[in-house]
Amino acid sequence: MKEPKKKRDIMEMDSAYLCHNIDWAFKVWQEQPWGKNISFETFCEYLLPYRIGDEPLTYWREIYYKKYNSLLDSLRMSDTLDKEDPLVAARYLMARLPDKKTFFTSITPFSFGHIGPEFVQYKVGSCRELADFEIYLFRALGIPCAIDYLPARNDTNFGHLWTIVWDKNGEGYMSDFMTFLTRVRKCALYRQGGTAKIYRYTFSVNRELHY
């Protein structure tokens, strides 16, 4: 167990990888019907990022797109559903995943970080692995999303995190442990000795409390 070495993406990452990520991010933003209700600012922050955190760099966008994009074919052809709403697309996609089973375990220490897009497809792990899968899935198909988290909850020292997406009007909806997307209610979560606040992981510098 040697001293960790700091590695900077700008010094380590191959330019071909970054270009591939940019091309695929723009592809899904422009081709999906709900893309017209996604602003450029939202695209840059919640659709374009090439990684979540410290996971291994892989060409995940194309892999996820080719595996899951066909699940949305009937939505894109629908004359009754609001296919221009990212929330409708997210709900439609989740309902048609071929394997909806998840297995929760916290056996992997939280400090180990993100395991990457290949392994989270098994939908086994803690709230982090399940949220990571949704981030890769949604972003690969042009649905902007983020991870919100609570550093500590109730009277425990353990936090929690989940995925959030937005409808075409900017209202937030959360998916907790890959459950159905439900409306986010802004509130303060109270625990003994003070108030717990919810934060959001973003690619850019983020100094804000979110709710």
Rosetta blueprint (number, residue, H / E / L):
1 M L
2 K L
3 E L
4 P L
5 K L
6 K L
7 K L
8 R L
9 D H
10 I H
11 M H
12 E H
13 M L
14 D L
15 S H
16 A H
17 Y H
18 L H
19 C H
20 H H
21 N H
22 I H
23 D H
24 W H
25 A H
26 F H
27 K H
28 V H
29 W H
30 Q H
31 E H
32 Q L
33 P H
34 W H
35 G H
36 K H
37 N H
38 I L
39 S L
40 F H
41 E H
42 T H
43 F H
44 C H
45 E H
46 Y H
47 L L
48 L L
49 P L
50 Y L
51 R L
52 I L
53 G L
54 D L
55 E L
56 P L
57 L L
58 T L
59 Y L
60 W H
61 R H
62 E H
63 I H
64 Y H
65 Y H
66 K H
67 K H
68 Y H
69 N H
70 S H
71 L H
72 L H
73 D H
74 S H
75 L H
76 R H
77 M L
78 S L
79 D L
80 T L
81 L L
82 D L
83 K L
84 E L
85 D L
86 P H
87 L H
88 V H
89 A H
90 A H
91 R H
92 Y H
93 L H
94 M H
95 A H
96 R L
97 L L
98 P L
99 D L
100 K L
101 K L
102 T L
103 F E
104 F E
105 T L
106 S L
107 I L
108 T L
109 P L
110 F H
111 S H
112 F H
113 G L
114 H L
115 I L
116 G L
117 P L
118 E L
119 F L
120 V H
121 Q H
122 Y H
123 K L
124 V E
125 G E
126 S L
127 C H
128 R H
129 E H
130 L H
131 A H
132 D H
133 F H
134 E H
135 I H
136 Y H
137 L H
138 F H
139 R H
140 A H
141 L L
142 G L
143 I L
144 P L
145 C E
146 A E
147 I E
148 D E
149 Y E
150 L E
151 P L
152 A L
153 R L
154 N L
155 D L
156 T L
157 N L
158 F L
159 G L
160 H E
161 L E
162 W E
163 T E
164 I E
165 V E
166 W E
167 D L
168 K L
169 N L
170 G L
171 E L
172 G E
173 Y E
174 M E
175 S E
176 D L
177 F L
178 M L
179 T L
180 F L
181 L L
182 T E
183 R E
184 V L
185 R L
186 K L
187 C L
188 A L
189 L E
190 Y E
191 R E
192 Q L
193 G L
194 G E
195 T E
196 A E
197 K L
198 I L
199 Y E
200 R E
201 Y E
202 T L
203 F L
204 S L
205 V L
206 N L
207 R L
208 E L
209 L L
210 H L
211 Y L
